[in-house]
Amino acid sequence: MNSEDFLTSWNSLSTFGELHISKEHIVFFGNQYFQMEQIKKYISKHALLHQVHGKLVIPSATTLKKADGHYTSKKKQALIIKTADCMPVMLSSGSQIFGLHIGWRSLAKKILTESILHTKTKENINLWVGPHIQQNRFSLDMKSLEELLSPHKLSIKKALSLGIIKPSFEQKKHYLVSLKDILLKEAFECGISNFYSSDIDTYWSCNHYSHRRNPNRKGTNYSFILKI
């Protein structure tokens, strides 16, 4: 498949999710209708992870390894991330690309900062955040919230003042949390100024799997980044 056909083939799949194409990268945030069958049909090389809600970031591999982030400098190898409410996060840094799976536990462990340690250049890093559960439907209890905020040097009082959290009116001693705002705070501290963030909430989207909406229904939203 030549470059023109390659791009045209992915353009035709824009109805299955959010597609971002530049001269150097394709970033795709798929919905529940975009599954491995489509990935295998259009891309021969791809890498998957056995995601475990940690902070380990590894070079892409042909075998399934436990990690929540992977990176490569290879062209036309898709780094795939699976989510069902967590944030699919993609990075590009010079010749490198990164695919990250970030839920609140990985965010508490600062997986983004861990990823930056593997970059060859710390300048002109681009970040994309895909569809995920957003603040009005994502709550944490006090213990989990403190575990999340502390590594980011945020007190509950400070997070409230910034709008990063707000009290839940459905559960006592729970707070609604914006994972995206904490991630973008971390990104800014890592020197990342170029970013895109989807406004799709997986909890409310009828096109996306959401574990919190339907905990008994198994499913995965597949996303990826790829160097052209």
Sequence and secondary structure as in RCSB ss.txt:
>XXXX:A:sequence
MNSEDFLTSWNSLSTFGELHISKEHIVFFGNQYFQMEQIKKYISKHALLHQVHGKLVIPSATTLKKADGHYTSKK
KQALIIKTADCMPVMLSSGSQIFGLHIGWRSLAKKILTESILHTKTKENINLWVGPHIQQNRFSLDMKSLEELLS
PHKLSIKKALSLGIIKPSFEQKKHYLVSLKDILLKEAFECGISNFYSSDIDTYWSCNHYSHRRNPNRKGTNYSFI
LKI
>XXXX:A:secstr
  HHHHHHHHHTTGGGEEEEE SSEEEEEE TT  HHHHHHH S EE EE  SS  EEE  SS EE SEEEE  T
T EEEEEESSSEEEEEEETTEEEEEEE HHHHHTTHHHHHHTT S  SS EEEE  B  GGG EEEHHHHHHHHG
GGT  HHHHHHHTSEEE SSSTTEEEE HHHHHHHHHHHTT  EEEE   BTTT TTS  TTT TTS   EEEEE
EE 
